[in-house]
Amino acid sequence: MSILLKNSETADFLDEANHWTHDIRKARSFDTTERAMQHCRSLHFVGVNIVLKFLDPQYDLELEDCCS
């Protein structure tokens, strides 16, 4: 499973350099949802979702606006 941050307006993912990318393969993956939320808050992001991405896409889960 990958834990990613996704911009709700652009559908881009946060990468390792804290830039937004449309390429999910370049997205930064966090160890836990808590670390993803802390990172998001430290950057003062608004309108960012946490995505739990599984090998089987039918189990993917998007938690809306978790960083506010």
DSSP file (Angstrom, degrees, kcal/mol; ACC not computed):
  #  RESIDUE AA STRUCTURE BP1 BP2  ACC     N-H-->O    O-->H-N    N-H-->O    O-->H-N    TCO  KAPPA ALPHA  PHI   PSI    X-CA   Y-CA   Z-CA
    1    1 A M              0   0    0      0, 0.0     2,-0.4     0, 0.0    53,-0.2   0.000 360.0 360.0 360.0 141.9    0.0    0.0    0.0
    2    2 A S  E     -A   53   0A   0     51,-2.8    51,-3.0    27,-0.0     2,-0.6  -0.920 360.0-150.3-113.7 143.2    1.1    3.6   -0.7
    3    3 A I  E     +A   52   0A   0     27,-0.5    27,-2.6    -2,-0.4     2,-0.3  -0.960  29.0 173.8-115.2 114.0    0.0    6.6    1.2
    4    4 A L  E     -A   51   0A   0     47,-2.6    47,-2.7    -2,-0.6     2,-0.5  -0.781  32.0-128.3-122.4 158.6    0.0    9.7   -1.0
    5    5 A L  E     -A   50   0A   0     23,-0.4     9,-2.1     9,-0.3     2,-0.4  -0.940  28.3-169.1-106.9 131.1   -1.1   13.3   -0.9
    6    6 A K  E     -AB  49  13A   0     43,-3.0    43,-3.3    -2,-0.5     2,-0.5  -0.977  23.8-126.7-127.3 129.6   -3.3   14.5   -3.7
    7    7 A N  E  >  -A   48   0A   0      5,-3.0     4,-2.4    -2,-0.4     5,-0.2  -0.613  18.0-150.3 -71.3 120.7   -4.4   18.0   -4.6
    8    8 A S  T  4 S+     0   0    0     39,-2.6    -1,-0.2    -2,-0.5    40,-0.1   0.741  91.7  46.9 -69.9 -22.3   -8.2   17.9   -4.8
    9    9 A E  T  4 S+     0   0    0     38,-0.4    -1,-0.2     1,-0.1    39,-0.1   0.873 127.1  22.6 -85.3 -40.0   -8.3   20.7   -7.4
   10   10 A T  T  4 S-     0   0    0      2,-0.1    -2,-0.2     0, 0.0     3,-0.1   0.614  91.3-131.4-103.8 -14.9   -5.7   19.5   -9.9
   11   11 A A     <  +     0   0    0     -4,-2.4     2,-0.2     1,-0.3    -3,-0.1   0.640  60.1 141.7  67.1  16.8   -5.6   15.7   -9.0
   12   12 A D        -     0   0    0     -5,-0.2    -5,-3.0     1,-0.0     2,-0.3  -0.518  46.1-130.1 -84.5 157.8   -1.8   16.0   -8.9
   13   13 A F  E     -BC   6  21A   0      8,-3.6     8,-2.8    -7,-0.2     2,-0.3  -0.805  20.1-109.6-108.9 149.1    0.3   14.1   -6.3
   14   14 A L  E     - C   0  20A   0     -9,-2.1    14,-3.1    -2,-0.3    -9,-0.3  -0.596  36.1-156.2 -76.6 134.1    3.0   15.5   -4.0
   15   15 A D  B >   -E   27   0B   0      4,-2.8     3,-1.8    -2,-0.3    12,-0.2  -0.412  35.9 -87.4-102.5-176.7    6.5   14.4   -5.0
   16   16 A E  T 3  S+     0   0    0     10,-0.6    11,-0.1     1,-0.3    -2,-0.0   0.755 126.9  53.5 -63.0 -26.3    9.7   14.1   -2.9
   17   17 A A  T 3  S-     0   0    0      2,-0.1    -1,-0.3     0, 0.0     3,-0.1   0.264 119.6-108.1 -92.4  11.4   10.6   17.7   -3.6
   18   18 A N  S <  S+     0   0    0     -3,-1.8     2,-0.3     1,-0.3    -2,-0.1   0.822  80.4 127.3  62.0  34.1    7.2   19.0   -2.4
   19   19 A H        -     0   0    0     -6,-0.0    -4,-2.8     0, 0.0     2,-0.4  -0.800  64.0-108.4-110.7 159.6    6.1   19.8   -5.9
   20   20 A W  E     -C   14   0A   0     -2,-0.3     2,-0.4    -6,-0.2    -6,-0.2  -0.732  37.2-179.0 -91.6 137.4    2.9   18.6   -7.6
   21   21 A T  E     -C   13   0A   0     -8,-2.8    -8,-3.6    -2,-0.4     6,-0.0  -0.986  31.5-150.1-135.1 144.3    3.1   16.0  -10.3
   22   22 A H  S    S+     0   0    0     -2,-0.4     2,-0.9   -10,-0.2    -1,-0.1   0.648  80.2  91.5 -83.2 -15.6    0.5   14.3  -12.4
   23   23 A D    >   -     0   0    0      1,-0.2     3,-2.0   -10,-0.1     4,-0.3  -0.710  61.9-163.2 -85.2 105.2    2.7   11.2  -12.6
   24   24 A I  G >  S+     0   0    0     -2,-0.9     3,-1.2     1,-0.3    -1,-0.2   0.762  86.9  67.4 -61.1 -25.0    1.7    8.9   -9.7
   25   25 A R  G 3  S+     0   0    0      1,-0.2    -1,-0.3    -3,-0.1    -2,-0.0   0.723 101.4  48.3 -67.5 -20.5    4.9    7.0  -10.2
   26   26 A K  G <  S+     0   0    0     -3,-2.0   -10,-0.6     2,-0.1    -1,-0.2   0.410  87.5 119.6 -96.9  -0.4    6.8   10.1   -9.0
   27   27 A A  B <   -E   15   0B   0     -3,-1.2     2,-0.3    -4,-0.3   -12,-0.3  -0.360  69.2-114.4 -70.4 143.5    4.6   10.6   -6.0
   28   28 A R        -     0   0    0    -14,-3.1     2,-0.5   -23,-0.1   -23,-0.4  -0.597  27.6-149.3 -74.9 134.4    6.0   10.6   -2.5
   29   29 A S        -     0   0    0     -2,-0.3     2,-0.2   -25,-0.1   -25,-0.2  -0.924   8.3-148.0-109.1 132.0    4.7    7.7   -0.4
   30   30 A F        -     0   0    0    -27,-2.6   -27,-0.5    -2,-0.5     3,-0.1  -0.625  16.4-130.0 -97.3 155.6    4.5    8.1    3.4
   31   31 A D  S    S+     0   0    0     -2,-0.2     2,-0.3     1,-0.1    -1,-0.1   0.871  89.6   8.3 -69.9 -38.5    4.9    5.4    6.1
   32   32 A T  S  > S-     0   0    0      1,-0.1     4,-1.8   -29,-0.1    -1,-0.1  -0.929  71.0-116.2-140.2 161.1    1.7    6.3    7.8
   33   33 A T  H  > S+     0   0    0     -2,-0.3     4,-2.6     1,-0.2     5,-0.2   0.853 116.1  59.0 -65.9 -33.5   -1.4    8.4    7.3
   34   34 A E  H  > S+     0   0    0      1,-0.2     4,-2.6     2,-0.2    -1,-0.2   0.922 105.8  47.1 -62.2 -43.6   -0.4   10.4   10.4
   35   35 A R  H  > S+     0   0    0      2,-0.2     4,-2.4     1,-0.2    -1,-0.2   0.882 111.0  52.4 -65.6 -37.1    3.0   11.3    8.9
   36   36 A A  H  X S+     0   0    0     -4,-1.8     4,-2.3     2,-0.2    -2,-0.2   0.927 111.5  46.5 -62.6 -44.1    1.2   12.3    5.6
   37   37 A M  H  X S+     0   0    0     -4,-2.6     4,-2.5     2,-0.2    -2,-0.2   0.910 112.1  50.2 -64.9 -43.0   -1.2   14.6    7.6
   38   38 A Q  H  X S+     0   0    0     -4,-2.6     4,-2.3     2,-0.2    -2,-0.2   0.913 111.9  47.7 -62.0 -43.1    1.7   16.1    9.6
   39   39 A H  H  X S+     0   0    0     -4,-2.4     4,-1.3     2,-0.2    -1,-0.2   0.925 111.7  50.2 -64.0 -44.5    3.7   16.8    6.5
   40   40 A C  H  <>S+     0   0    0     -4,-2.3     5,-2.1     1,-0.2     3,-0.3   0.913 112.8  46.4 -59.5 -44.9    0.6   18.3    4.8
   41   41 A R  H ><5S+     0   0    0     -4,-2.5     3,-1.3     1,-0.2    -1,-0.2   0.859 106.2  58.3 -68.2 -35.9    0.0   20.6    7.8
   42   42 A S  H 3<5S+     0   0    0     -4,-2.3    -1,-0.2     1,-0.3    -2,-0.2   0.791 109.1  45.9 -65.7 -25.5    3.6   21.6    8.1
   43   43 A L  T 3<5S-     0   0    0     -4,-1.3    -1,-0.3    -3,-0.3    -2,-0.2   0.393 111.7-124.4 -94.5   1.8    3.4   23.0    4.5
   44   44 A H  T < 5 +     0   0    0     -3,-1.3    -3,-0.2     1,-0.2     2,-0.2   0.846  46.7 173.7  58.6  38.6    0.0   24.7    5.3
   45   45 A F      < -     0   0    0     -5,-2.1     2,-0.4    22,-0.1    -1,-0.2  -0.480  14.8-165.7 -75.0 147.0   -1.8   22.9    2.4
   46   46 A V        +     0   0    0     -2,-0.2    20,-0.0     1,-0.1    19,-0.0  -0.980  68.4  24.8-129.4 143.7   -5.5   23.2    2.0
   47   47 A G  S    S+     0   0    0     -2,-0.4   -39,-2.6     1,-0.3     2,-0.4   0.872  84.3 141.5  73.0  36.9   -7.7   21.1   -0.1
   48   48 A V  E     -A    7   0A   0    -41,-0.2    18,-1.0    -3,-0.2    19,-0.9  -0.936  35.2-155.3-116.1 135.4   -5.4   18.1   -0.1
   49   49 A N  E     -A    6   0A   0    -43,-3.3   -43,-3.0    -2,-0.4     2,-0.5  -0.750  13.9-129.7-105.4 152.4   -6.6   14.5    0.2
   50   50 A I  E     -AD   5  63A   0     13,-2.1    13,-3.3    -2,-0.3     2,-0.5  -0.898  24.1-158.0 -98.4 129.7   -4.8   11.4    1.5
   51   51 A V  E     -AD   4  62A   0    -47,-2.7   -47,-2.6    -2,-0.5     2,-0.8  -0.937  10.1-157.1-112.3 126.4   -4.9    8.5   -0.9
   52   52 A L  E     -AD   3  61A   0      9,-3.4     9,-2.2    -2,-0.5     2,-0.5  -0.908  20.5-165.7 -98.7 108.6   -4.5    4.9    0.2
   53   53 A K  E     -A    2   0A   0    -51,-3.0   -51,-2.8    -2,-0.8     2,-0.2  -0.867   5.5-171.7-106.1 121.2   -3.3    3.2   -3.0
   54   54 A F        -     0   0    0     -2,-0.5     6,-0.1   -53,-0.2     5,-0.0  -0.637  38.7-109.2-107.6 164.6   -3.3   -0.6   -3.1
   55   55 A L  S    S+     0   0    0     -2,-0.2    -1,-0.1     1,-0.2     3,-0.0   0.881 115.7  54.8 -59.7 -37.8   -2.0   -3.1   -5.6
   56   56 A D  S >  S-     0   0    0      1,-0.1     3,-2.3    -3,-0.0     4,-0.2  -0.879  83.2-150.6 -98.0 109.5   -5.6   -3.9   -6.6
   57   57 A P  G >  S+     0   0    0      0, 0.0     3,-1.4     0, 0.0    -1,-0.1   0.674  87.5  76.2 -56.8 -19.3   -7.2   -0.5   -7.4
   58   58 A Q  G 3  S+     0   0    0      1,-0.3    -3,-0.0    -3,-0.0    -2,-0.0   0.730  96.3  49.7 -65.7 -17.7  -10.7   -1.7   -6.3
   59   59 A Y  G <  S+     0   0    0     -3,-2.3    -1,-0.3     2,-0.1    -4,-0.1   0.454  81.2 126.2 -98.3  -2.0   -9.5   -1.2   -2.7
   60   60 A D    <   -     0   0    0     -3,-1.4     2,-0.4    -4,-0.2    -7,-0.2  -0.229  41.5-164.0 -57.6 145.9   -8.1    2.3   -3.2
   61   61 A L  E     -D   52   0A   0     -9,-2.2    -9,-3.4     2,-0.0     2,-0.5  -0.999  10.9-159.1-137.9 134.7   -9.4    4.9   -0.7
   62   62 A E  E     -D   51   0A   0     -2,-0.4     2,-0.7   -11,-0.2   -11,-0.2  -0.966   5.5-157.5-119.1 120.5   -9.4    8.7   -0.8
   63   63 A L  E >   -D   50   0A   0    -13,-3.3   -13,-2.1    -2,-0.5     3,-0.6  -0.856  25.0-132.5 -97.6 112.5   -9.8   10.6    2.4
   64   64 A E  T 3   -     0   0    0     -2,-0.7   -15,-0.1     1,-0.2   -16,-0.1  -0.416  68.5 -14.7 -77.6 137.4  -11.0   14.1    1.5
   65   65 A D  T 3  S+     0   0    0     -2,-0.2     3,-0.5     1,-0.1    -1,-0.2   0.849  76.7 153.4  46.4  52.8   -9.5   17.3    2.9
   66   66 A C    <   +     0   0    0    -18,-1.0   -17,-0.1    -3,-0.6    -1,-0.1   0.534  59.0  63.3 -86.3  -7.6   -7.7   15.6    5.7
   67   67 A C              0   0    0    -19,-0.9    -1,-0.2     1,-0.2   -22,-0.1   0.453 360.0 360.0-102.1  -0.3   -4.9   18.2    6.1
   68   68 A S              0   0    0     -3,-0.5    -1,-0.2   -20,-0.2    -2,-0.1   0.498 360.0 360.0 -76.9 360.0   -7.0   21.2    7.1
